[in-house]
Amino acid sequence: MFNITDNEKLRDAYALLMFMQNDIPASAEKKSAVKNLAATVKREIRAYNNRPASNVRIISGDYNGHLDLVRLPDELDRMHEEAAADWFRGNCYLEYYNSPYDCTGQEFTSWHKLFRRQGHWFAYHKVCRDV
């Protein structure tokens, strides 16, 4: 019912919850409905706050593109660099496709660098935009 997708909607959910906790004169049925709605909003807040963390962190970015730090899946931890590079090319690499038009806004991989950190494979991934 109350779908929280970003921090602004999370703030709105907390404000709604505070408003619902105020004691207002109403019938028992209406108070029960407000209590059920408050429970639903609390559930949505918990679901948003406990969502799994993304494996991609944006380090820097501007209108031309961005530099990401990508953590590769845990099953690649025991693999060699060639296997990690194959996985990266198959799942993260963005190919550039030629277009007869200028400034398509298409994103593509400019470069990437694979490395190990604390036993996991990571990659710096430079994504550029055709502007």
LOSEGU-944055 format. One record per atom (N, C-alpha, C): atom name; x, y, z; residue in one letter. Coordinates in nm, 2 decimals, padded with zeros to 4 digits. Layout:
N
+------+--------+--------+--------+------+
! site !     xx !     yy !     zz ! code !
+------+--------+--------+--------+------+
!   CA !      X !      Y !      Z !    A !
...
+------+--------+--------+--------+------+
This chain:
131
+------+--------+--------+--------+------+
! site !     xx !     yy !     zz ! code !
+------+--------+--------+--------+------+
!    N !  00.08 ! -00.12 !  00.00 !    M !
!   CA !  00.00 !  00.00 !  00.00 !    M !
!    C !  00.09 !  00.13 !  00.00 !    M !
!    N !  00.18 !  00.14 !  00.10 !    F !
!   CA !  00.27 !  00.25 !  00.11 !    F !
!    C !  00.40 !  00.20 !  00.06 !    F !
!    N !  00.43 !  00.22 ! -00.07 !    N !
!   CA !  00.56 !  00.16 ! -00.13 !    N !
!    C !  00.67 !  00.27 ! -00.11 !    N !
!    N !  00.77 !  00.23 ! -00.03 !    I !
!   CA !  00.88 !  00.32 !  00.00 !    I !
!    C !  01.00 !  00.28 ! -00.10 !    I !
!    N !  01.04 !  00.38 ! -00.18 !    T !
!   CA !  01.14 !  00.35 ! -00.28 !    T !
!    C !  01.27 !  00.44 ! -00.27 !    T !
!    N !  01.26 !  00.55 ! -00.19 !    D !
!   CA !  01.37 !  00.63 ! -00.17 !    D !
!    C !  01.36 !  00.70 ! -00.03 !    D !
!    N !  01.46 !  00.78 !  00.00 !    N !
!   CA !  01.47 !  00.85 !  00.13 !    N !
!    C !  01.36 !  00.95 !  00.15 !    N !
!    N !  01.31 !  01.01 !  00.05 !    E !
!   CA !  01.20 !  01.11 !  00.06 !    E !
!    C !  01.07 !  01.04 !  00.10 !    E !
!    N !  01.05 !  00.93 !  00.04 !    K !
!   CA !  00.92 !  00.85 !  00.07 !    K !
!    C !  00.94 !  00.79 !  00.21 !    K !
!    N !  01.06 !  00.76 !  00.25 !    L !
!   CA !  01.08 !  00.71 !  00.39 !    L !
!    C !  01.05 !  00.82 !  00.49 !    L !
!    N !  01.09 !  00.94 !  00.46 !    R !
!   CA !  01.06 !  01.05 !  00.55 !    R !
!    C !  00.91 !  01.08 !  00.56 !    R !
!    N !  00.84 !  01.07 !  00.45 !    D !
!   CA !  00.70 !  01.08 !  00.44 !    D !
!    C !  00.63 !  00.97 !  00.53 !    D !
!    N !  00.68 !  00.85 !  00.52 !    A !
!   CA !  00.62 !  00.74 !  00.60 !    A !
!    C !  00.64 !  00.77 !  00.75 !    A !
!    N !  00.76 !  00.82 !  00.79 !    Y !
!   CA !  00.77 !  00.85 !  00.93 !    Y !
!    C !  00.68 !  00.96 !  00.97 !    Y !
!    N !  00.66 !  01.06 !  00.89 !    A !
!   CA !  00.57 !  01.17 !  00.92 !    A !
!    C !  00.43 !  01.12 !  00.93 !    A !
!    N !  00.38 !  01.03 !  00.84 !    L !
!   CA !  00.25 !  00.97 !  00.85 !    L !
!    C !  00.23 !  00.89 !  00.97 !    L !
!    N !  00.34 !  00.82 !  01.01 !    L !
!   CA !  00.33 !  00.73 !  01.13 !    L !
!    C !  00.32 !  00.82 !  01.26 !    L !
!    N !  00.39 !  00.93 !  01.26 !    M !
!   CA !  00.38 !  01.02 !  01.38 !    M !
!    C !  00.24 !  01.08 !  01.38 !    M !
!    N !  00.18 !  01.12 !  01.27 !    F !
!   CA !  00.05 !  01.17 !  01.26 !    F !
!    C ! -00.05 !  01.07 !  01.31 !    F !
!    N ! -00.04 !  00.95 !  01.27 !    M !
!   CA ! -00.13 !  00.84 !  01.31 !    M !
!    C ! -00.12 !  00.81 !  01.46 !    M !
!    N ! -00.01 !  00.84 !  01.52 !    Q !
!   CA !  00.00 !  00.80 !  01.67 !    Q !
!    C ! -00.06 !  00.91 !  01.76 !    Q !
!    N ! -00.10 !  01.02 !  01.70 !    N !
!   CA ! -00.17 !  01.12 !  01.78 !    N !
!    C ! -00.31 !  01.07 !  01.81 !    N !
!    N ! -00.35 !  01.09 !  01.93 !    D !
!   CA ! -00.48 !  01.04 !  01.98 !    D !
!    C ! -00.59 !  01.14 !  01.93 !    D !
!    N ! -00.67 !  01.09 !  01.84 !    I !
!   CA ! -00.78 !  01.17 !  01.79 !    I !
!    C ! -00.91 !  01.11 !  01.83 !    I !
!    N ! -01.01 !  01.19 !  01.86 !    P !
!   CA ! -01.14 !  01.13 !  01.89 !    P !
!    C ! -01.21 !  01.06 !  01.77 !    P !
!    N ! -01.24 !  00.94 !  01.78 !    A !
!   CA ! -01.30 !  00.86 !  01.67 !    A !
!    C ! -01.36 !  00.74 !  01.73 !    A !
!    N ! -01.44 !  00.67 !  01.65 !    S !
!   CA ! -01.50 !  00.55 !  01.69 !    S !
!    C ! -01.40 !  00.44 !  01.70 !    S !
!    N ! -01.43 !  00.33 !  01.77 !    A !
!   CA ! -01.34 !  00.22 !  01.79 !    A !
!    C ! -01.30 !  00.15 !  01.65 !    A !
!    N ! -01.40 !  00.15 !  01.56 !    E !
!   CA ! -01.37 !  00.09 !  01.43 !    E !
!    C ! -01.26 !  00.17 !  01.35 !    E !
!    N ! -01.27 !  00.31 !  01.36 !    K !
!   CA ! -01.18 !  00.39 !  01.29 !    K !
!    C ! -01.04 !  00.38 !  01.36 !    K !
!    N ! -01.04 !  00.37 !  01.49 !    K !
!   CA ! -00.91 !  00.36 !  01.56 !    K !
!    C ! -00.84 !  00.23 !  01.52 !    K !
!    N ! -00.92 !  00.12 !  01.51 !    S !
!   CA ! -00.87 ! -00.01 !  01.47 !    S !
!    C ! -00.81 !  00.00 !  01.33 !    S !
!    N ! -00.88 !  00.07 !  01.24 !    A !
!   CA ! -00.83 !  00.08 !  01.10 !    A !
!    C ! -00.70 !  00.16 !  01.09 !    A !
!    N ! -00.69 !  00.27 !  01.18 !    V !
!   CA ! -00.57 !  00.35 !  01.18 !    V !
!    C ! -00.46 !  00.26 !  01.24 !    V !
!    N ! -00.49 !  00.18 !  01.34 !    K !
!   CA ! -00.39 !  00.09 !  01.40 !    K !
!    C ! -00.33 ! -00.01 !  01.29 !    K !
!    N ! -00.42 ! -00.06 !  01.21 !    N !
!   CA ! -00.38 ! -00.16 !  01.11 !    N !
!    C ! -00.30 ! -00.09 !  01.00 !    N !
!    N ! -00.34 !  00.03 !  00.97 !    L !
!   CA ! -00.26 !  00.11 !  00.87 !    L !
!    C ! -00.12 !  00.14 !  00.92 !    L !
!    N ! -00.11 !  00.18 !  01.05 !    A !
!   CA !  00.02 !  00.21 !  01.11 !    A !
!    C !  00.11 !  00.08 !  01.11 !    A !
!    N !  00.05 ! -00.03 !  01.14 !    A !
!   CA !  00.13 ! -00.16 !  01.13 !    A !
!    C !  00.18 ! -00.18 !  00.99 !    A !
!    N !  00.10 ! -00.15 !  00.89 !    T !
!   CA !  00.14 ! -00.17 !  00.75 !    T !
!    C !  00.26 ! -00.07 !  00.72 !    T !
!    N !  00.24 !  00.05 !  00.76 !    V !
!   CA !  00.35 !  00.15 !  00.73 !    V !
!    C !  00.48 !  00.11 !  00.81 !    V !
!    N !  00.47 !  00.06 !  00.93 !    K !
!   CA !  00.59 !  00.02 !  01.00 !    K !
!    C !  00.65 ! -00.10 !  00.93 !    K !
!    N !  00.58 ! -00.19 !  00.88 !    R !
!   CA !  00.63 ! -00.31 !  00.80 !    R !
!    C !  00.71 ! -00.26 !  00.68 !    R !
!    N !  00.65 ! -00.16 !  00.61 !    E !
!   CA !  00.71 ! -00.11 !  00.49 !    E !
!    C !  00.84 ! -00.03 !  00.52 !    E !
!    N !  00.84 !  00.04 !  00.64 !    I !
!   CA !  00.96 !  00.11 !  00.68 !    I !
!    C !  01.07 !  00.01 !  00.71 !    I !
!    N !  01.04 ! -00.10 !  00.78 !    R !
!   CA !  01.13 ! -00.20 !  00.82 !    R !
!    C !  01.19 ! -00.27 !  00.69 !    R !
!    N !  01.10 ! -00.30 !  00.59 !    A !
!   CA !  01.14 ! -00.36 !  00.47 !    A !
!    C !  01.24 ! -00.28 !  00.39 !    A !
!    N !  01.22 ! -00.14 !  00.39 !    Y !
!   CA !  01.31 ! -00.05 !  00.32 !    Y !
!    C !  01.44 ! -00.04 !  00.39 !    Y !
!    N !  01.44 ! -00.03 !  00.53 !    N !
!   CA !  01.56 ! -00.01 !  00.60 !    N !
!    C !  01.65 ! -00.14 !  00.60 !    N !
!    N !  01.58 ! -00.26 !  00.59 !    N !
!   CA !  01.66 ! -00.38 !  00.60 !    N !
!    C !  01.68 ! -00.44 !  00.46 !    N !
!    N !  01.67 ! -00.36 !  00.35 !    R !
!   CA !  01.69 ! -00.42 !  00.22 !    R !
!    C !  01.83 ! -00.45 !  00.20 !    R !
!    N !  01.86 ! -00.55 !  00.11 !    P !
!   CA !  02.00 ! -00.59 !  00.10 !    P !
!    C !  02.09 ! -00.48 !  00.03 !    P !
!    N !  02.21 ! -00.47 !  00.07 !    A !
!   CA !  02.30 ! -00.37 !  00.01 !    A !
!    C !  02.34 ! -00.40 ! -00.13 !    A !
!    N !  02.35 ! -00.30 ! -00.21 !    S !
!   CA !  02.39 ! -00.32 ! -00.35 !    S !
!    C !  02.54 ! -00.36 ! -00.36 !    S !
!    N !  02.57 ! -00.43 ! -00.47 !    N !
!   CA !  02.71 ! -00.47 ! -00.48 !    N !
!    C !  02.79 ! -00.37 ! -00.57 !    N !
!    N !  02.72 ! -00.25 ! -00.60 !    V !
!   CA !  02.78 ! -00.15 ! -00.68 !    V !
!    C !  02.78 ! -00.02 ! -00.60 !    V !
!    N !  02.90 !  00.05 ! -00.59 !    R !
!   CA !  02.91 !  00.18 ! -00.52 !    R !
!    C !  02.96 !  00.28 ! -00.63 !    R !
!    N !  02.89 !  00.39 ! -00.64 !    I !
!   CA !  02.94 !  00.49 ! -00.73 !    I !
!    C !  03.04 !  00.58 ! -00.66 !    I !
!    N !  03.16 !  00.58 ! -00.71 !    I !
!   CA !  03.27 !  00.65 ! -00.65 !    I !
!    C !  03.27 !  00.80 ! -00.69 !    I !
!    N !  03.26 !  00.83 ! -00.81 !    S !
!   CA !  03.25 !  00.96 ! -00.86 !    S !
!    C !  03.17 !  00.96 ! -00.99 !    S !
!    N !  03.11 !  01.08 ! -01.02 !    G !
!   CA !  03.03 !  01.09 ! -01.14 !    G !
!    C !  03.00 !  01.23 ! -01.18 !    G !
!    N !  02.97 !  01.25 ! -01.31 !    D !
!   CA !  02.93 !  01.38 ! -01.36 !    D !
!    C !  02.84 !  01.35 ! -01.48 !    D !
!    N !  02.82 !  01.45 ! -01.57 !    Y !
!   CA !  02.73 !  01.43 ! -01.68 !    Y !
!    C !  02.79 !  01.34 ! -01.79 !    Y !
!    N !  02.92 !  01.32 ! -01.79 !    N !
!   CA !  02.99 !  01.23 ! -01.89 !    N !
!    C !  02.98 !  01.09 ! -01.85 !    N !
!    N !  02.97 !  01.05 ! -01.72 !    G !
!   CA !  02.97 !  00.91 ! -01.68 !    G !
!    C !  03.00 !  00.90 ! -01.54 !    G !
!    N !  03.04 !  00.78 ! -01.49 !    H !
!   CA !  03.07 !  00.76 ! -01.35 !    H !
!    C !  03.17 !  00.65 ! -01.33 !    H !
!    N !  03.24 !  00.65 ! -01.22 !    L !
!   CA !  03.33 !  00.54 ! -01.18 !    L !
!    C !  03.27 !  00.46 ! -01.07 !    L !
!    N !  03.25 !  00.33 ! -01.09 !    D !
!   CA !  03.19 !  00.24 ! -01.00 !    D !
!    C !  03.29 !  00.15 ! -00.93 !    D !
!    N !  03.26 !  00.11 ! -00.81 !    L !
!   CA !  03.33 !  00.00 ! -00.75 !    L !
!    C !  03.24 ! -00.12 ! -00.74 !    L !
!    N !  03.26 ! -00.22 ! -00.81 !    V !
!   CA !  03.17 ! -00.34 ! -00.82 !    V !
!    C !  03.23 ! -00.46 ! -00.74 !    V !
!    N !  03.15 ! -00.51 ! -00.65 !    R !
!   CA !  03.20 ! -00.64 ! -00.59 !    R !
!    C !  03.14 ! -00.75 ! -00.66 !    R !
!    N !  03.23 ! -00.84 ! -00.71 !    L !
!   CA !  03.18 ! -00.96 ! -00.78 !    L !
!    C !  03.13 ! -01.06 ! -00.69 !    L !
!    N !  03.05 ! -01.16 ! -00.74 !    P !
!   CA !  02.98 ! -01.26 ! -00.65 !    P !
!    C !  03.08 ! -01.34 ! -00.57 !    P !
!    N !  03.04 ! -01.39 ! -00.46 !    D !
!   CA !  03.12 ! -01.47 ! -00.37 !    D !
!    C !  03.17 ! -01.60 ! -00.43 !    D !
!    N !  03.09 ! -01.65 ! -00.52 !    E !
!   CA !  03.14 ! -01.78 ! -00.58 !    E !
!    C !  03.26 ! -01.77 ! -00.67 !    E !
!    N !  03.30 ! -01.64 ! -00.70 !    L !
!   CA !  03.42 ! -01.62 ! -00.78 !    L !
!    C !  03.55 ! -01.60 ! -00.69 !    L !
!    N !  03.53 ! -01.60 ! -00.56 !    D !
!   CA !  03.64 ! -01.58 ! -00.46 !    D !
!    C !  03.75 ! -01.68 ! -00.48 !    D !
!    N !  03.72 ! -01.80 ! -00.51 !    R !
!   CA !  03.83 ! -01.90 ! -00.52 !    R !
!    C !  03.87 ! -01.92 ! -00.66 !    R !
!    N !  03.82 ! -01.84 ! -00.76 !    M !
!   CA !  03.86 ! -01.85 ! -00.90 !    M !
!    C !  03.98 ! -01.77 ! -00.93 !    M !
!    N !  04.04 ! -01.80 ! -01.05 !    H !
!   CA !  04.15 ! -01.72 ! -01.10 !    H !
!    C !  04.09 ! -01.59 ! -01.16 !    H !
!    N !  04.18 ! -01.50 ! -01.19 !    E !
!   CA !  04.15 ! -01.37 ! -01.25 !    E !
!    C !  04.08 ! -01.39 ! -01.39 !    E !
!    N !  04.11 ! -01.49 ! -01.46 !    E !
!   CA !  04.05 ! -01.51 ! -01.59 !    E !
!    C !  03.90 ! -01.54 ! -01.58 !    E !
!    N !  03.86 ! -01.62 ! -01.48 !    A !
!   CA !  03.72 ! -01.65 ! -01.45 !    A !
!    C !  03.65 ! -01.52 ! -01.41 !    A !
!    N !  03.71 ! -01.44 ! -01.32 !    A !
!   CA !  03.65 ! -01.32 ! -01.28 !    A !
!    C !  03.63 ! -01.22 ! -01.39 !    A !
!    N !  03.73 ! -01.21 ! -01.48 !    A !
!   CA !  03.72 ! -01.13 ! -01.60 !    A !
!    C !  03.61 ! -01.17 ! -01.69 !    A !
!    N !  03.60 ! -01.30 ! -01.71 !    D !
!   CA !  03.49 ! -01.35 ! -01.80 !    D !
!    C !  03.36 ! -01.32 ! -01.74 !    D !
!    N !  03.34 ! -01.33 ! -01.61 !    W !
!   CA !  03.21 ! -01.30 ! -01.55 !    W !
!    C !  03.18 ! -01.15 ! -01.56 !    W !
!    N !  03.28 ! -01.07 ! -01.54 !    F !
!   CA !  03.27 ! -00.92 ! -01.56 !    F !
!    C !  03.22 ! -00.89 ! -01.70 !    F !
!    N !  03.29 ! -00.94 ! -01.80 !    R !
!   CA !  03.26 ! -00.92 ! -01.94 !    R !
!    C !  03.12 ! -00.96 ! -01.97 !    R !
!    N !  03.07 ! -01.07 ! -01.91 !    G !
!   CA !  02.94 ! -01.12 ! -01.94 !    G !
!    C !  02.83 ! -01.05 ! -01.87 !    G !
!    N !  02.86 ! -00.99 ! -01.75 !    N !
!   CA !  02.75 ! -00.93 ! -01.67 !    N !
!    C !  02.75 ! -00.78 ! -01.65 !    N !
!    N !  02.87 ! -00.72 ! -01.66 !    C !
!   CA !  02.88 ! -00.58 ! -01.63 !    C !
!    C !  02.93 ! -00.50 ! -01.74 !    C !
!    N !  03.01 ! -00.55 ! -01.83 !    Y !
!   CA !  03.07 ! -00.48 ! -01.94 !    Y !
!    C !  02.96 ! -00.42 ! -02.03 !    Y !
!    N !  02.96 ! -00.29 ! -02.06 !    L !
!   CA !  02.87 ! -00.23 ! -02.15 !    L !
!    C !  02.93 ! -00.20 ! -02.28 !    L !
!    N !  02.88 ! -00.26 ! -02.39 !    E !
!   CA !  02.94 ! -00.25 ! -02.52 !    E !
!    C !  02.89 ! -00.12 ! -02.58 !    E !
!    N !  02.97 ! -00.05 ! -02.66 !    Y !
!   CA !  02.93 !  00.07 ! -02.74 !    Y !
!    C !  02.88 !  00.02 ! -02.88 !    Y !
!    N !  02.77 !  00.07 ! -02.92 !    Y !
!   CA !  02.71 !  00.04 ! -03.05 !    Y !
!    C !  02.71 !  00.17 ! -03.13 !    Y !
!    N !  02.76 !  00.17 ! -03.25 !    N !
!   CA !  02.77 !  00.28 ! -03.33 !    N !
!    C !  02.63 !  00.33 ! -03.37 !    N !
!    N !  02.61 !  00.46 ! -03.39 !    S !
!   CA !  02.48 !  00.51 ! -03.42 !    S !
!    C !  02.50 !  00.62 ! -03.52 !    S !
!    N !  02.41 !  00.64 ! -03.62 !    P !
!   CA !  02.43 !  00.75 ! -03.71 !    P !
!    C !  02.40 !  00.88 ! -03.65 !    P !
!    N !  02.35 !  00.89 ! -03.53 !    Y !
!   CA !  02.32 !  01.01 ! -03.46 !    Y !
!    C !  02.42 !  01.05 ! -03.36 !    Y !
!    N !  02.43 !  01.18 ! -03.34 !    D !
!   CA !  02.53 !  01.23 ! -03.23 !    D !
!    C !  02.46 !  01.23 ! -03.10 !    D !
!    N !  02.53 !  01.22 ! -02.99 !    C !
!   CA !  02.48 !  01.24 ! -02.86 !    C !
!    C !  02.36 !  01.15 ! -02.83 !    C !
!    N !  02.39 !  01.02 ! -02.83 !    T !
!   CA !  02.28 !  00.93 ! -02.81 !    T !
!    C !  02.24 !  00.91 ! -02.66 !    T !
!    N !  02.34 !  00.95 ! -02.57 !    G !
!   CA !  02.32 !  00.92 ! -02.43 !    G !
!    C !  02.35 !  00.78 ! -02.39 !    G !
!    N !  02.40 !  00.70 ! -02.48 !    Q !
!   CA !  02.43 !  00.56 ! -02.46 !    Q !
!    C !  02.54 !  00.55 ! -02.36 !    Q !
!    N !  02.53 !  00.46 ! -02.26 !    E !
!   CA !  02.64 !  00.43 ! -02.17 !    E !
!    C !  02.72 !  00.31 ! -02.22 !    E !
!    N !  02.86 !  00.32 ! -02.20 !    F !
!   CA !  02.95 !  00.22 ! -02.24 !    F !
!    C !  03.07 !  00.21 ! -02.15 !    F !
!    N !  03.13 !  00.10 ! -02.14 !    T !
!   CA !  03.25 !  00.08 ! -02.06 !    T !
!    C !  03.37 !  00.14 ! -02.12 !    T !
!    N !  03.43 !  00.23 ! -02.05 !    S !
!   CA !  03.56 !  00.29 ! -02.10 !    S !
!    C !  03.68 !  00.21 ! -02.06 !    S !
!    N !  03.68 !  00.17 ! -01.94 !    W !
!   CA !  03.79 !  00.08 ! -01.89 !    W !
!    C !  03.74 !  00.01 ! -01.76 !    W !
!    N !  03.81 ! -00.10 ! -01.72 !    H !
!   CA !  03.78 ! -00.16 ! -01.60 !    H !
!    C !  03.91 ! -00.23 ! -01.55 !    H !
!    N !  03.92 ! -00.24 ! -01.42 !    K !
!   CA !  04.04 ! -00.30 ! -01.35 !    K !
!    C !  03.99 ! -00.39 ! -01.24 !    K !
!    N !  04.03 ! -00.52 ! -01.26 !    L !
!   CA !  04.00 ! -00.62 ! -01.16 !    L !
!    C !  04.11 ! -00.63 ! -01.05 !    L !
!    N !  04.07 ! -00.65 ! -00.93 !    F !
!   CA !  04.16 ! -00.66 ! -00.82 !    F !
!    C !  04.10 ! -00.74 ! -00.71 !    F !
!    N !  04.18 ! -00.79 ! -00.62 !    R !
!   CA !  04.13 ! -00.86 ! -00.50 !    R !
!    C !  04.15 ! -00.77 ! -00.38 !    R !
!    N !  04.04 ! -00.78 ! -00.29 !    R !
!   CA !  04.05 ! -00.71 ! -00.16 !    R !
!    C !  03.98 ! -00.79 ! -00.06 !    R !
!    N !  04.05 ! -00.82 !  00.05 !    Q !
!   CA !  04.00 ! -00.91 !  00.16 !    Q !
!    C !  03.95 ! -01.04 !  00.11 !    Q !
!    N !  04.01 ! -01.10 !  00.01 !    G !
!   CA !  03.97 ! -01.23 ! -00.04 !    G !
!    C !  03.86 ! -01.23 ! -00.14 !    G !
!    N !  03.81 ! -01.11 ! -00.18 !    H !
!   CA !  03.70 ! -01.10 ! -00.28 !    H !
!    C !  03.75 ! -01.03 ! -00.40 !    H !
!    N !  03.68 ! -01.06 ! -00.51 !    W !
!   CA !  03.71 ! -00.99 ! -00.64 !    W !
!    C !  03.63 ! -00.87 ! -00.65 !    W !
!    N !  03.70 ! -00.76 ! -00.68 !    F !
!   CA !  03.63 ! -00.63 ! -00.71 !    F !
!    C !  03.68 ! -00.58 ! -00.84 !    F !
!    N !  03.60 ! -00.48 ! -00.89 !    A !
!   CA !  03.64 ! -00.41 ! -01.02 !    A !
!    C !  03.61 ! -00.27 ! -01.01 !    A !
!    N !  03.71 ! -00.19 ! -01.06 !    Y !
!   CA !  03.68 ! -00.05 ! -01.09 !    Y !
!    C !  03.62 ! -00.05 ! -01.23 !    Y !
!    N !  03.51 !  00.02 ! -01.25 !    H !
!   CA !  03.44 !  00.02 ! -01.37 !    H !
!    C !  03.41 !  00.16 ! -01.42 !    H !
!    N !  03.47 !  00.21 ! -01.52 !    K !
!   CA !  03.45 !  00.34 ! -01.57 !    K !
!    C !  03.35 !  00.34 ! -01.68 !    K !
!    N !  03.23 !  00.40 ! -01.65 !    V !
!   CA !  03.12 !  00.40 ! -01.75 !    V !
!    C !  03.11 !  00.54 ! -01.80 !    V !
!    N !  03.12 !  00.55 ! -01.93 !    C !
!   CA !  03.11 !  00.68 ! -02.00 !    C !
!    C !  02.97 !  00.69 ! -02.07 !    C !
!    N !  02.94 !  00.81 ! -02.10 !    R !
!   CA !  02.81 !  00.84 ! -02.17 !    R !
!    C !  02.84 !  00.92 ! -02.30 !    R !
!    N !  02.77 !  00.88 ! -02.41 !    D !
!   CA !  02.79 !  00.95 ! -02.53 !    D !
!    C !  02.71 !  01.07 ! -02.53 !    D !
!    N !  02.77 !  01.19 ! -02.50 !    V !
!   CA !  02.70 !  01.32 ! -02.50 !    V !
!    C !  02.76 !  01.42 ! -02.59 !    V !
+------+--------+--------+--------+------+
